[in-house]
Amino acid sequence: MSPRRSAQWYAGDDRNSYIHRAWMRRGLPADAFDGRPHIAIANTASDLTPCNAHLDEVSRSVAAGIHQAGGIALNLPVVSLGETQVRPTAMLWRNLAAMAIEEMLRANPIDGVVLLGGCDKTIPALLMGAASVDLPAVVVPGGPMLTGTFRGVPLGCGTDVWKLSEEVRAGTLSSAEFQRSESSMIRSRGHCNTMGTASTMGLLAEVLGMTLPGVAGTPAPDSRLLESAHATGVLAVELVEKERRPSTVLTRASFLNAIVALAAFGGSTNAVVHLLAIAGRLGIELTQDDFDTVGARVPLLVDLLPAGRFLMDDLYRAGGLHAVLAEVRDLLDPSAITVTGRPLVDHLEGALVYDREVIRSRDEPLLPHAGIAVLYGNLAPDGAVIKPAAASPHLLRHRGPAVVFDSVEDLHARLDDPALEVTADSVLVLRGCGPKGYPGMPEVSNMPLPAKLLEQGVRDMVRVCDGRMSGTAYGTVVLHVTPEAAAGGPLAKVRTGDIIVLDVANRRLDVEIPDAELAAREPAPEAVAAFASPRRGWERLYVDTVGQANVGADCDFLIGSSGDRVSRESH
């Protein structure tokens, strides 16, 4: 076994090793520096990231496991992004968080790391950063909250926000009742209990092989999460001793398995940009089209909001992730391994489904073909995505006139104007919401419907946007349109009244304008005026270097890895 990485700080009797040891001797005994593995716990706990606020407790269980296995546990607070709190969007800082995590892992005297995340961007950022350093690493997902109820029925956080708020706008729910549901919806610690991005990425971290098998999806208040956290601490020491790194676990097979799982449990479209970004850090060949070619043939088996009825603690009760994966085992690549060193499929032995209402069989799926559809056409030359499972079947083939909004502010100002010329057949178009244009690609693609249509009973319309939508959202929403309007995409040239054609079966998104006319049009001045133009700081660096959604929206200078090489001495 090669010398511990941390020995490059602590071994020896010279002045520098003395300094490194002495400043850590605040409770650590002398034998802490005798070659034991030093393992960081990269902890995204923060009061301003409510979904991760319980991770300090999880960290203590991880630390106990590390100590039991003979390692030294070191708490390392890292950048934390509260999806519901930070403005203009947490996605603006995913790459910054990943960069900061990467640099802190590389700069410090550690041999391995346990990654604690929960809220949407935290697990992707942790995996991106850890992949670029490639120290032995393992994830503990923070887990979903328990189901709250309101007026006697379960509430899906996120999804029911959209539903209830539209009922208020339609006049069928009072504002007072809507406000009363607030405290009911967020019942306990943990992230969203729908199949939003947080649940999706927690589950996919396990499918990728980066968690202790069986932990993903464990509800945050469940004592078994702490038990698994302790076992993960023990495993982290083994990872260091066996030199089992992310690059040995994360392969193209791992990512293709993640795409199969994403379709089977009806996961968030946000997984597209996150998986592409993680793969980019490892140099793994993965494209947007893989999500369609691999995922489109996979049936939707999990009846869970927003595509179905149930919630995350129901999924756990019904048999959890392993029960779902066992149903599609023949579609999984058996060569993909996990942090245990064993193939993912080996861990599915004995997995049972305890509730066939929640986890369907292959013979009786919710949808025979789920996954994420990737669309191309003159409105999306580099692609766009749609989640058919969350859409209205009758709108998956649609032709209608565009109603164009040049910015989110324009949308809010005019959407409910009685004079707005819009019908149920119209296609709502929102631009300037891509990585460069907003900046950061916010979750605004699932636009609210015009009030006068809500009053008529309309509950879904075709919507087209270069931004993202929450994994908790639903509707016939075409998103991630690339190139985005701010990057010269044709979305900037669409005018109200242009006819837009959506044809999901044929994977097309087009505007009925001759190519020559579309090419000759200038971008709408109002849209251009609303594009982000930061002067300085991270926003400036981000806008200048960020890639488009179809390649993961990572910054060009962050793609790839630099390894764990220890740099020059600091003294």
N, C-alpha and C positions, 0 to 999 in steps of 0.2 A: 504494500500500500504506500502511495506517495505521501510525503509529509503534508500535514494539514495546511491549508491556505493561511489560517490564522497564525501559524507558527512564524510566518514572515513578519509579523508584528511582535510576537511574544517570546519567541525562542532566543536564547543567547544571554550574555551578561554585559552587553555594552550599554552605553547611555540611552540609546533610542529604545531598546527593548525594555529597559528599566522604566522609562517614561510611559510606554504603552501599558505595561503591567500595573505600575503604581497608580495611575489614574483610574484603573478599574477595580482597585482593591478597596471598594466601599461595600464590603460584605462578601466579596468573593475570596475564598481561601487560596493559598499558594498553589494547591494542586489543580485549581481551575485552569492553569496554564501549562499542564503537563502533557498536552497533546489531545485533550478531550475536544470533541467537536463543539464549536461555538455556533449556535443557530439563532438567527434573528427571527423574531415574530413580527412580520410586516403588518402592522395593525391599522386599519382604516376606521377605527372607532372615533366618533365625533358627535357631540351634541347637535351639530348642524347637519349631520347626516343621520336623521332619525332612524333609518332602517338599519344602521350599523352601530347604534348606541350601546348595544349589549355585547359588543365584541371584546370589551375589556374582560368580561367574565369568561368568555370563550378562551381568551389569551391565557388566563390563569390555568385553565385545564391543559392547554397545549404545553405550557411551561412545566407543569407537573409531569407530563409524559416525557418531555425532553430530559428532565432531571432523573427520572426513574431509569431511563436508558443510558445514563452516564454522560449526557451532554450538558452544555451550559446554555441556558435560555436567556435571550436578550430582547427586551421589548424595543421595537423600532416603529414609532408612529410615522406614518407616511401620509401623503396628500390624500384627502378624503373629499369625495364629491357627492353632495346631497342632491339627488335628481330633482326633488320637488322644491329645493330652496335656491340654488344658485342661478343667477341671471348673467347673460342672456340664455345660456343652456349649458348643462354639464358637459355636453359633447365638446364644447370649445376647449375644455381642460383635460379631456381623456389623455391626449398625447403628452401634455405637460406633466400630468400625474405619472404616466408611464416613464417619462424621461427622468423625473425626480427619483422614482423608485429604482430605476436602473442605476443611476449614479450613486445613490446611497448604498445599494447592495455591493457595488463594485468598490466603493471607497472605504468600506468598513472591514474590520478584522473578523469576518464570518466565513463559515464553511458551508452553510446551507441556510435555507429560509422556509418558514411556514407563512403562507399568504392568507390573511384574513380579510374577506370581502363579502359584500352582500348587495348593496344598492347598485343600480344598473351599471355604472361605469367603473366601479371599483374592481370587480373581478377581471374584466378585460384589461384595465390598466396594469393590474398586478401581473397578469400573465404576459402582457407585452414586455414589461420591464424585466421580469424574471427570464423570459426567453432570450432577451438581448444580452444578459449576463451569463446565463447558462450555469449558474450554481445549482446544486441539488435543491429542488423546490417541490412543495406540495401545498394544495389549496384546502382551506376549510371554509365552505360556504356558510354564511350566517343564517340562512334559512328563512322561510316565509312566516308571516304572522298567522295567528289563528283567525278563524272566521268570525266576523261580527254579524249581528243581525239588526234589522230595522223594520219595524212594523211586522215582526214575526217571520221575516224572510232573510236568508243569508245575503250579505253584501260582499261584492267583489271589489276590493279597493282599486281605484283607477277606472275600471270598466263601468262601475255603477256611478262614478262621478260624471262621466260623459252622459250616461243615460238619464240620471236624475236632473242634471243641469239643463238638458234639452226639454225635459218635462216642465221645468220651471218656465223656460222660454215659450213653451207651447201653451202655458196657462193651465196645465193639468196637475201641477204640484205647487203648493204655496212655498214662498221663500222661507217662511218660518220652519216648515217641515224639512225643507232641504238643509237648513242650518242645523237642525236637530240631529240629522243623520251623521254629522261630522264625527262626534265622539263614538258613535256606534261602529263606524267603518274601520277605524284603526283600533282594534281590540287589544293588541298585545305588541310586544317587541317583535322585530323581524321586518322583512321586506314585503312587497305586495304579494297578496295571496292568490292573485290571478296568474295566468301564464304570460306575465309581462316579461320585460327584459331581465329583471333581476332573477326571477325563477328560471327563465330560459338559460341564462349564462351560468347559474349555479349548477343546473343539471348538465349542461354541456361541458363544464369543467370536469365532471366525472366521466362523461363519455369520451372526452379527450384523453382520459387516463391520469389526470392530474389531482385526483382526490383519493382518500381512503375509500375503497369500494363500499357503497351502501350509505354514505353520509348525505349525499345531495338530496335535497327536498325534505330533510328532517326539519320539522317546524322549530323556529327559534326558541320558544319556551320549553321545548321537550328536553327532558334530562338526558335523553340519548344523544343529543347534540354534544353535550359536555363529555359524555363517555367517548364519543368518536373523536372529539378534539384531543382528549388525553392520548388515545391510541395513535392519532396523527403525530403527536409529539414524539412518541416512541419510534414511529416509522421514519420521522425526519432524521433521526440519528442513523438509522439503517441506510437511508439514502446517501448520507455523507460517507459512511463506511464502504458502501458498494459503488460509490461515485456514479450513482444513477441520476443523470441530469435531464432537464426538459428535452434536450435534443435527442435523447435516447428513447423518450416516451412519445413525443409529438412528431408524428410522421404524416405523410399524405393519407395513409390509411386511417389514422386517428381522425383527421378532419372530414373524410368522407363518411365515417361512422357518425360523426356529429351531425352531418347534414341529414342522414337517415333518421336519426333520433329527433332532430328538429321538426321534421315532417310528421313523425309518428305521434309526438305529443303536442303539435300545433304551436310551436314556439314563435317568438317575436321576429319580425323582419329585421330588427336591429342586430340580430345575430350575424347577418350578412356582413355588415361593416366591421364587426368585432372579430369574427373568425378570419376574414381576409387580412385584417391588420396583424393579428397574432401570427398567422402563417407567414406574412411578409417579414416579420422579425427573424424567422427561422430559415428563410430562403426556400420555403416549401411551395411548390407550384399549386396554387389554388386560384380559381377564377370565379367570378360572379356566375358564369354559366353552369358551373358544377352544382350550384344549388338547385337549378332546374333539372339538369340531366340526371342527377342522382336522386334528388328529392321528389320529383314529380310523380314517380311511380310508387311512392310509399303511401299507404293508407293512413288516414288520421284515426288514431285509436283512443285518444284521451278526451273525454267529454268534460272539458274544463274551460271556463271563461278566459278569453272573450269568444272563443270559437264554439264553446259548449255551455254546460250548466254548472259544473262543480268547481271546487276550489282546491288549493294546494294541499291542505291537510286531508282532504278527501282522497287525493292521489296517494298520499303517504299511507293512509289507512287501507287503501285498496291494493297495496302491494308495492307501490313506489316505482322508481325509475327502472329497477332491474326487472320488474314484472312486464313493463312496457317493452324493454329491450329484448326480453325473451320471446315476445310475440314476433319480433322482426329479426330474430337472430340470423336467419338465412340471408338477410340483406347486409349483415355486418361483415367487415373484413376481419377474419380471425387472426391476422398477423399483428394487429394493433395491441400494444401492451399498456399496462398501467404502472403507476409508481410502485406497485408491489413487485414488479418484474414479471408478472404473469399476464397472459392475454386477457383483455376485457371480457371476452366471451366465456372464459373459465369461471368468472365470478357470477355468471347468470345461472349456474346449476342450482336447481331447487327453487328458483324464483316462481312464486305463485300469484295468481290474481284472486283477490278475495271479494271483489265487487265488480261484476261485469257491467254495471251501469256506468261506472267511472272509467274503467279500462276495458275497451271492447276487444273482441276477438278479430282476427283477420277476416273471418267469414261475415262479420257484422260490423264493419267500421262505420264511423260517422261519415267519412267520405272515402271513396275507393282510391282517389288520387289527391293527395294534399300537397305539402311542400310549398315552396315559394316559386311563383312564375316570374321569369325574366322576360321583359318585353323590349322589342326594338321597333324602330320606325323613324320617320322624319322628325318626330317630336322628341325622340330619345335615341340619337345615333349610337351612344355608348351604353344604352340600356336603362331600364327602370324596373322596379319590382312591384309585385302585388301579392297579397296573401289571400288566395281564393277562399280558404276556410273561414275567413272573417268577413267576406264580402257577400252581397246579395246575389244569388244565382242569376236572377233575371237581368242584372246589370253587367254581367261579365262579357256580354257582347252588346255594345251600345254606341249609338251615334247621336250627337247633340251639339248645340251651339255653346261656345265657350263664354263664360262670364269671368273676366280676368281681374285679379287683384294684384297690384304691383308690390305690395308689402303686407306684413301682418297688420300694421297700423291702418292701411287702406282697407283691408278686410274688416277690421273691427268698426271702422267708421261707416262703411256702406252696407254691410251684410244685411242689417235689419231695416234698411231704408225702404219704406213702402213703395217708393218709386223705382226700386231696383228691378230691372227687366230680367226675370228669372222664372223658370218653370221646373217641374220635376225632371224634365228631359235635359235640362241644361247641364253642362259640365263645369264645375267650379275649378278655376285654375289660380293657384297661388305661386308666385315666383319670388326670387331673391332670398330663398331660405336654405340654400346649399351651404357647404363648408365655407366657401369664400364670401358668399353674399350676405350672410346674417350678422356676424360670422358664427360658425360652429354647427350648422345643420340641426336646428331645433325640432322638437316633436310637435309640429303644427300642421302636418299634412292632413290629419283627420279634422278638417275644418268644420265648425258648427254649421248647421243648415240654416238658411234664411228663415226668419221668424214666420213670415207669411206662408211658407211651405209647411212648417211644423204645424201651424194652425189648420192646415188642410189635411193633416195626417201623414205627410211625407216623413219618412224616417231614415232614408238613405238616398244618396245621389253619387254619381261618379265624381271623384275629386282627383286632381292631378297637381303634384307639387314636387319641387326639387329638394325638399326637406325630408324629415323622418316622421314617424308617428310612434306614439307610445305602444309598447307591446301589449298594454292593457286595452288598447283601442280596437275598434271594429269598424266595418263599413267597406264600401267599394272604393278604396283609396289607392291610387297609383303614386308611388313615392320613389325617392332616390333618382329622380330623372337626371340623366347625365348626357352631355355636360350640363351643369347647372346654368341658370341664366347669367350669373355673374362671371362665369368662365366662358362666355361666348356661345352658350347653348341656344337652340332655337326657341326654347321656352320664353326667352326675352322678346321674341318677335311676334308672339301670338297676340291677336286682338279679339276683343269681345265680338262675338258673332261668328268667328271662324268655326267651322265644323270639325269637331274632334271625334275620332273613331277609335274605340277600344275593342279589341278582339283578343280576349285572353286565350281562347283555344288555339289561335294561330300565332299567339305571342307578338301581337302588334299594338303599337300606339302611334297614331298618325293624325296630322292635321291636314284637312283636304285643301291644300294650297299647292299649286304647281311648284316644283323644286326651284325653278328660276325666280319665281316671285318671292318665295320664302327667302332665298339667298340674297335677293336685292333689298329686302326690308331692313331698316335700321332697328336696333333694339329700342324699346319704348323708353323715352327720356325719363318718365316718372319712375320706371323700374331702376334705371341706371342711377338716378339720384338717390335711391334708397339703399343701394348696395353699400356694404361696410367699407369704410376707408380709414382704418385706424392709423394714427401717427406713430405710435411707439409701443414698446412692451410686447408681451406675449401675443396679443391680438395681431400686431403688425407682423411678427414672425410667423404666426399661424397662417394668416391670409396669404403671405408671400410664398409659403412652402407646402401648404396642405394639398393632398391629392383628392381626387374625386371619389364619390361613394363607391363606384364600381371597382376600385382598387383598395378600399378599406379606409379612406380618409385619414391616412397617417401622414405625417410630415415627411417630405422627401429625405431630409437629413437623418431621420430616425429609422428608416427602413433598414433591416439587417441587424447585425449584432457586433459587439466589440469584445465579448468574452469577459472572463473574470480576472484578467491580468492585474497583478498588484503593481501600482505605479511607484514613483519615486518616494523616498522617505520624506516625512514632513518636517524633520528637525535637522 
